[in-house]
């Protein structure tokens, strides 16, 4: 167990726990800890993804979206966050994710 894992277990500050989980969930090779981080991030999905969008960390966004469920309304709010923070690459990923999972039912594109 590294100092990150020890701090993750001992800290009472949710912001610090979130920060550690976001850093370590794709770095760690231990399947037990990977599972713990993924479970924690699934429970704290909205603040986790919002933080990654603001940071522009597309690699971690893609990894997080691969195991954590996202609703259409949540995805729409994340798209708004990406627009507000001018994260075009992240916005492109989120728009494609929306198209693939939910489609665009609120628009009609007839000629």
ABEGO torsion letter per residue (X at the ends): XBAAAAAAAABABAAAAAAAAAAAAAABABAAAAAAAAAAAAAAAAAAAAAAAAAGBAAAAAAAAAABBBBAAAAAAAAAAAAAAGBAAAAAAAAAAAAAAAEBAABBBBX
